[in-house]
Amino acid sequence: MTTELSIYQVDAFTDAVFGGNPAAVVPLRDWLPDVLLQKIAAENNLSETAFLVPERDVYHLRWFTPKIEVDLCGHATLASAQVVFEMLHPGRRNVTFLTRRAGPLTVNLTGDRLTMDFPARPAERVAAPTGLAAALGAEPAEVWAAGKLMVVFETEGAVKALEPDFRKVAALDCLGVIATAPGNDGIDFVSRYFAPHAGIDEDPVTGSAHCVLVPYWSRRLGKTRLDARQISARGGRLWCEDRGERVSLAGRAVLYLEGRIFVPSHHGDV
């Protein structure tokens, strides 16, 4: 016997399909066993699968990569809000997600932009760990840490040119590596994000990384409103604001897929 679930795939931080970062969103009535949630995420094989469980007018939200559950994810939160606004509650323009480790996260829809309220995660400057330059294939100008490592380069071109050794990146003692530099053509800063420890060699667009990036670039540039671009192969655009202990991260999202998945009804089968 199987249970039928709805599934949506949304491209986040883009205004066109095949751009931004794809996330799967699976609404549930009640939580399934964690082992089954992880198997669904592995089967989807996207950087994140989000699971939603309603409680009155809010939703409980969890995020899984193909390998692990994570404590904060931006693009899958944006995708989840898009599903709520477009598919589950058409006409609704705000939603609160309750999360296990990141607290309540609100998302508001204004025009075609979804704005997320996320915790800021300011970094501290640190010495470069052994093996960092070898893992990235280049020597950064600065290294900062906030769980994730943030490595700062002098030019956008230097970030674009990185060809990391992902096996060596995975061996570093950190929760992923953010590479960043000043942007061009009206963009305040650019970034890339590498997270092979979580089963994602390079994440296309990463909201949680911008919780680290925004406080740094706000201080460095002396401004609170920042335009950002993640320069992965798919690429993505974010409009950001430093609000002290919180950051606002805004972007667009596009529904790519709507379907059904079939999972074992007897959870002992997983």
Residue, then its C-alpha position, 0 to 999 in steps of 0.5 A: m500500500t502507498t500514500e499519495l502526496s502532493i509535490y511542487q518544484v519551484d525555482a527560487f531567486t529567479d523570474a524564469v524557470f531553469g534559473g535560480n535554485p530549484a527546491a521541492v515542496v511537499p505539504l503534509r497533514d502530519w509529520l512522517p518519520d524522519v527516515l522517510l522524509q530523508k528518503i524523499a529528499a534523496e529521491n528528489n535529489l535537489s539541494e533542498t526538499a521542504f516539508l510543510v505541516p499546517e497548524r491553524d494559520v501558520y506552517h511548521l517547516r523543515w528542510f532536507t538535503p539529499k543527505i541531511e536535515v539543515d537548520l536554515c534554508g533560504h531558497a526552500t523557504l522562498a519556494s514554500a511561500q510561493v506554494v502557499f501563496e500560489m497553490l494552497h491559499p491563492g490571494r494570501r500575501n503573508v505567511t509564518f513558518l515555525t522552524r525547529r532551530a531558526g525560530p519563526l520565519t515570516v515571508n511577505l509578498t509585495g508585487d512579484r517579490l517575496t521578502m523573508d525575515f531571517p536571523a543575521r549571522p555576523a562572522e568573525r575574522v579568522a586565520a585561514p585554516t590549513g588546506l583552504a587555499a588548496a581546496l579552493g584553488a586560490e588564496p583569499a584576501e580575507v577569511w571569516a567564520a560564522g559556522k560557514l566559512m566566508v572567504v573574500f576575494e578582491t574581484e568578481g572575476a576571482v570568484k567566478a574563476l574558482e574551481p574547488d576540489f570538493r573532496k578537500v572542501a568537504a574535509l574542512d572543519c566548517l558548514g560550507v564555504i562562501a566565496t564573495a567579492p564586490g560586484n559590478d554593474g550596480i550589484d553590491f556583492v557577488s557570491r558562490y557557495f560550496a557545501p559538499h558536506a551536505g551532498i551539494d558541491e555547489d548550491p545555485v543560490t543560498g539564502s542562509a549564506h546571505c545571513v552571513l554576507v549581508p552584515y559583512w557587506s553592510r559594514r564594509l560598504g556603509k549601507t543597509r540596502l544591498d543588491a546581491r547576485q549569486i554567480s553559480a551556473r544557474g545564477g540568482r538575484l537577491w535584494c537584501e537589507d541589514r536590520g541588525e539582528r535580522v536580515s531581509l532577503a527578497g527574491r522572485a520565484v517561479l513554479y516549475l512542476e506540480g505532481r504526486i509522489f507515492v510513498p509506503s503507507h507502512h513506515g516499516d517498509v522504509 
